């Protein structure tokens, strides 16, 4: 059983039956192609057309949306230490699609990689770099929510310098992992669809396979565990507080105790939901790529050129989710958006005293400093 589909469904045979998916690959790229791909006939050109069109649309939406997030969260009213993490996430997503989108669209037109071996390695390295940076930035966001919501006043407030140190650490951490294949620990090669490049999950030696295994532990599973831990206690803390508020209201024979403190707790619950939604979307985007890599190193199932398209598509779609989530969930974001870019305002102006519902911004942070 193959991964996603059998070769007969994922490929297109034009006339002769001896053509392969590798036939259009330039000669200087052939040394990077694993013999595994020679068993597959060329993909139907329609798939390349669909992939190129979808990636082009995602690129436009992501670059535009993340630019707006960077511009708006960097404005005076939303420039807080926690929001530096939001800006870093948007910056990483912005660069991902700016560097990944146009080359892939061009390659889809030619139905193969057209930029040579070095560009292939650089393309794959940048994709891994920005992906790693995004997931660990979102992990920092979850940890920040944990300290603000669960620990409350007992938590040490994050300063701008603290936020910048964490951001720099994330970029250095990601850079260390993603340059390793350039120095021999695994390598970057064309993917099965031949229009994008990624890690080599088909080489059989243990040293090469170990990179994918260790990388996935530190860039997928460890962040996932941290996020689950953070949000488990966030939900637990909010639930306990809401229960206490209901019991107190019942004792006082009133319908609700919606004081400013209770309103802030309700806001924090919304913050947790929004951040959790964003992170869940990220894992939905990268899990297909993880499964493809694990199917290769553990030989769990056959990987077809078509299945590698889905891995590329879902991974790149991650860069689109975040600006959409913030735009629909953050009243102050929408207010500043309407002020700075009136043409983008398609919703009624929020109440000036409304609550904040962003993945990283709390009500107390938006108050001007004394």
C-alpha positions in Angstrom: 0.0 0.0 0.0 1.4 3.4 -1.0 1.4 6.7 0.8 -1.6 8.7 -0.4 -2.0 6.9 -3.7 -0.5 4.2 -6.0 1.8 5.3 -8.8 -0.8 4.5 -11.4 -3.1 7.2 -9.9 -0.4 9.7 -9.1 1.3 9.7 -12.4 0.6 10.4 -16.1 2.0 8.3 -19.0 2.3 10.2 -22.2 2.6 7.8 -25.1 5.7 5.7 -24.3 5.8 3.7 -21.1 9.5 4.2 -20.4 9.3 7.9 -19.3 10.0 8.7 -15.7 9.5 11.6 -13.3 13.2 12.3 -13.5 13.4 12.8 -17.3 13.0 16.6 -17.2 15.5 17.1 -14.4 18.6 19.0 -15.6 21.8 16.9 -15.9 23.6 18.8 -13.2 20.9 17.7 -10.7 20.9 14.0 -11.5 23.5 13.2 -8.8 21.1 14.4 -6.2 18.2 12.2 -7.3 17.7 8.9 -5.4 17.2 5.8 -7.6 13.9 5.3 -5.9 12.2 7.9 -8.0 13.1 6.3 -11.3 10.3 3.8 -10.9 7.6 6.5 -11.3 6.3 7.8 -14.7 5.9 11.6 -15.1 3.2 13.2 -13.1 0.1 14.5 -14.8 0.9 18.2 -15.8 -2.4 19.1 -14.3 -1.0 18.4 -10.8 1.9 20.8 -11.5 -0.6 23.4 -12.7 -2.8 23.1 -9.6 0.2 23.1 -7.3 1.7 26.2 -8.9 -1.6 28.1 -8.8 -2.3 27.2 -5.2 1.2 28.1 -4.1 1.0 31.4 -5.9 -2.3 32.2 -4.1 -0.9 31.2 -0.7 2.2 33.2 -1.4 0.2 36.4 -2.1 -2.0 35.9 0.9 0.8 35.1 3.3 3.2 37.9 2.2 0.4 40.4 2.4 -1.2 39.2 5.6 2.1 38.8 7.5 3.3 42.2 6.4 0.1 43.6 7.9 0.7 41.7 11.1 4.3 43.0 11.3 3.2 46.6 10.6 0.2 46.6 13.0 1.7 44.8 15.9 4.8 47.0 15.6 2.6 50.1 16.0 2.7 52.1 19.2 -0.6 50.8 20.7 0.4 47.1 20.4 4.1 47.3 20.8 4.5 45.1 23.9 7.2 42.5 24.9 4.8 39.6 24.3 3.8 41.0 20.9 7.5 40.9 19.8 6.9 37.1 19.6 3.9 37.7 17.3 6.1 39.9 15.1 8.8 37.3 15.0 6.3 34.6 14.0 4.9 36.8 11.3 8.4 37.7 10.1 9.4 34.1 9.8 6.2 33.2 7.9 6.6 36.2 5.7 10.2 35.2 4.7 9.1 31.6 4.2 6.6 32.3 1.5 8.7 35.2 0.0 11.5 32.7 -0.6 9.6 29.5 -1.1 6.6 30.6 -3.2 8.0 32.3 -6.4 10.7 29.6 -7.1 8.1 26.8 -6.7 5.6 28.5 -9.0 8.3 28.9 -11.6 9.4 25.2 -11.3 5.8 24.1 -11.6 5.6 25.8 -14.9 8.6 23.8 -16.1 7.6 20.7 -14.2 11.0 20.3 -12.6 13.7 22.1 -10.6 15.3 24.7 -12.7 17.8 26.5 -10.5 20.6 24.1 -10.0 22.1 22.1 -7.1 23.2 25.0 -4.8 19.8 26.8 -5.1 18.1 23.5 -4.3 20.1 23.1 -1.1 19.6 26.8 -0.2 15.8 26.5 -0.8 15.5 23.5 1.4 17.6 25.0 4.1 15.6 28.2 4.2 12.3 26.2 4.4 13.6 24.2 7.3 15.0 27.4 9.0 11.8 29.3 8.8 9.7 26.3 9.8 11.8 25.6 12.8 11.8 29.3 13.8 8.0 29.4 13.5 7.3 26.3 15.7 9.7 27.4 18.5 8.3 30.9 18.4 4.8 29.5 18.8 6.2 27.4 21.7 7.5 30.5 23.4 4.0 32.1 22.9 2.4 29.1 24.7 5.0 29.4 27.5 4.3 33.1 27.8 0.5 32.4 28.1 1.3 29.8 30.7 3.2 32.3 32.9 0.6 35.0 32.5 -2.5 32.9 33.0 -1.4 30.1 35.4 1.2 31.9 37.5 -0.5 35.3 37.4 1.0 37.9 39.6 3.6 35.4 40.8 5.2 35.3 37.4 8.0 37.6 36.5 6.8 39.9 33.7 8.6 39.5 30.4 10.5 42.6 29.3 11.4 43.7 25.7 15.0 42.6 26.3 13.9 39.2 27.5 11.7 38.8 24.5 14.6 39.8 22.1 17.0 37.3 23.8 14.5 34.5 23.3 13.9 35.4 19.7 17.7 35.5 19.0 18.0 32.1 20.7 15.3 30.6 18.5 16.9 31.8 15.3 20.4 30.5 16.4 18.8 27.2 17.4 17.0 26.8 14.1 20.1 27.9 12.1 22.2 25.2 13.8 19.8 22.4 12.9 19.2 23.6 9.3 22.9 24.0 8.3 23.8 20.5 9.5 22.8 18.8 6.2 25.1 21.2 4.3 28.0 19.7 6.3 27.2 16.1 5.8 24.6 15.2 8.4 21.9 14.1 6.0 21.6 16.3 2.8 19.1 18.4 0.9 17.7 16.9 -2.3 14.8 17.3 -4.8 11.5 15.9 -3.6 9.6 13.4 -5.6 7.6 16.0 -7.5 10.9 17.5 -8.6 9.7 21.0 -8.2 10.8 21.6 -4.6 13.7 20.4 -2.3 13.9 19.0 1.2 15.7 16.6 3.5 16.8 13.2 2.2 14.6 10.6 3.8 15.5 7.8 1.3 19.2 7.3 2.0 19.5 4.0 3.9 22.6 4.6 6.1 22.0 5.1 9.8 23.9 8.4 10.1 21.6 10.1 7.5 18.5 8.7 9.0 19.5 9.8 12.5 19.3 13.5 11.4 15.6 13.2 10.6 14.9 11.3 13.7 16.7 13.7 16.1 15.5 16.8 14.2 11.9 15.6 14.6 12.4 15.1 18.3 13.7 18.6 18.9 11.6 20.5 16.3 8.3 18.5 16.4 7.8 16.3 19.4 9.5 18.4 22.1 7.6 21.6 21.2 4.4 19.6 21.0 4.9 18.3 24.6 5.7 21.8 25.9 2.6 23.2 24.2 0.3 20.4 25.5 1.8 20.9 29.0 1.2 24.7 28.9 -2.3 24.5 27.6 -3.4 21.7 29.9 -2.6 23.9 32.9 -4.0 27.0 31.2 -7.4 25.4 30.6 -7.3 23.9 34.2 -6.5 27.3 35.7 -9.2 29.1 33.8 -11.8 26.4 34.5 -11.0 26.5 38.2 -11.4 30.3 38.3 -14.7 30.2 36.5 -16.0 27.6 38.8 -15.1 29.7 41.8 -16.8 32.7 40.3 -20.0 30.7 39.8 -20.0 29.4 43.3 -19.4 32.8 44.8 -22.2 34.3 42.7 -24.5 31.6 43.9 -23.6 32.3 47.6 -24.3 36.0 47.0 -27.6 35.2 45.2 -26.5 37.2 42.1 -26.6 36.1 38.5 -22.9 36.8 37.8 -19.8 38.4 39.3 -18.5 39.9 36.1 -16.2 42.4 37.6 -13.1 43.7 35.8 -11.1 40.8 37.2 -13.6 38.2 35.9 -13.8 40.0 32.6 -10.0 39.7 32.3 -10.2 36.0 33.1 -12.8 35.6 30.3 -10.4 37.4 28.0 -7.5 35.1 29.0 -9.7 32.1 28.1 -10.1 33.6 24.7 -6.4 34.2 24.4 -5.7 30.6 25.2 -8.2 29.4 22.6 -6.8 31.6 19.9 -3.2 30.6 20.5 -4.2 27.0 20.8 -6.0 27.2 17.4 -3.0 28.8 15.8 -0.6 26.1 17.1 -3.0 23.3 16.2 -3.1 24.7 12.6 0.7 24.7 12.6 0.9 21.0 13.5 -1.8 20.2 11.0 0.4 21.8 8.4 3.6 20.0 9.3 2.4 16.6 10.2 2.0 15.4 6.6 5.6 16.3 6.0 6.7 14.5 9.1 4.8 11.4 8.0 6.4 11.5 4.6 9.9 11.7 6.2 9.1 8.9 8.6 7.6 6.7 5.8 11.0 7.1 4.1 13.4 6.5 6.9 11.4 3.6 8.4 10.0 2.3 5.1 6.5 2.3 6.5 4.9 2.7 3.0 5.7 3.7 -0.5 6.0 7.4 -1.2 4.7 8.7 -4.5 5.6 11.9 -6.3 2.1 13.0 -5.7 2.2 12.5 -2.0 5.3 14.8 -1.8 3.2 17.5 -3.3 0.8 17.4 -0.4 3.7 17.6 2.1 5.0 20.8 0.4 1.5 22.3 0.1 0.4 21.8 3.7 3.7 22.9 5.1 3.7 26.2 3.1 0.0 26.8 4.0 1.1 27.2 7.6 2.4 30.7 6.7 -1.1 31.8 5.8 -3.0 30.8 9.0 -1.5 33.2 11.5 -2.5 36.5 10.0 -6.0 35.3 9.4 -6.3 34.1 13.1 -5.0 37.4 14.5 -7.1 39.5 12.1 -10.4 37.8 13.2 -9.6 37.5 16.9 -7.9 40.7 18.0 -10.2 43.8 18.3 -7.3 46.2 18.6 -5.6 44.6 15.6 -8.8 45.3 13.6 -9.0 48.8 15.0 -5.4 49.7 14.0 -5.9 48.0 10.6 -8.9 50.2 9.9 -6.9 53.3 10.9 -3.7 52.5 8.9 -5.3 50.6 6.0 -8.9 51.8 5.6 -9.3 49.7 2.4 -8.8 46.5 4.4 -11.5 47.3 6.9 -14.4 44.9 6.2 -15.8 44.7 9.8 -17.6 47.1 12.1 -15.3 49.1 14.3 -14.9 47.4 17.7 -15.8 48.9 21.0 -12.9 50.9 22.4 -13.3 49.2 25.8 -13.6 45.7 24.3 -11.5 42.9 25.5 -8.4 41.7 23.8 -8.3 38.3 22.2 -4.9 37.8 20.7 -2.6 34.7 21.0 -0.1 36.7 22.9 -1.5 40.0 24.2 -3.2 40.4 27.6 -5.4 43.3 28.7 -2.9 44.5 31.2 -0.2 44.7 28.6 -2.1 47.1 26.4 -2.4 49.7 29.1 0.0 52.5 28.8 2.9 52.4 31.1 2.7 54.6 34.2 
